[in-house]
Amino acid sequence: MAVTRSKQASEIYHIIINANKKGAIEDVRSVRGPNIDSDHFFVKAVIKQKLSVIHKKKMKPALK
């Protein structure tokens, strides 16, 4: 019986993130990168992040 190799490859890559930020990840993909003599791929993640807004108080003019 001949041993045949499958042309399919398993991809098991993970992104580690806190549980309270898990809703921020929109998309995760593994992509081929430059040839670095490794069998690993780069992992690209699209993350949405809301920035906090700091409202500065307006200074009232001093009464003369």
N, C-alpha and C positions, 0 to 999 in steps of 0.2 A: 504494500500500500504506500503510495507516494504522499508525502507531507506537502500540503499546499498552504501558502501564506495568504492571508486575507489582505486586501488593499485598504481595508477600513482601519482607522486608528481611533483609539479611545482618547477622549480629551477630558481630563478631570483636573480642572483648575478652580480655585476658590478665591473669593474676595472676603476678607475678614472685616466686619463692621459691627459697631455696637448695636444692641437690640433697639435702642431708641432712635437710631438713625437709619433703620432698614428701609423705611419708606422713601429715602432720598435717592436710592439707586433706581435709575430708569432702564438701563440697558447694559449688559455685560457680554462681551464677545472675546474669543481668542483669535488673534491675528498673527499671521506670519510676519516675522521681523527680518532684520538683516541676518545674513549667514554668520552665525557665531559658533559653528560646530557643536550645536546642542540639539537635542530632540525636543526641547521645550518651546512653547510659543508665548508671545506677549499676551497679557490679558488687558483689554481696554474696557473701562467702565465709564458710563455717562451718569454723572451724579448731579442732581438738582439741589442747590443750596440756597436757602433764604438768608439774606443778610439782614441783620437787625438795623433798624433805623434809629438814630439818636436825634431827637428833636431838641434843638437848642431854644431856650427861653429868650424871648425878645426883651431887651433891656428897655424899661420905661424911661423916658427922658426925665431928668431931675427938675423939680419945680424951682423956679427962681423967685 
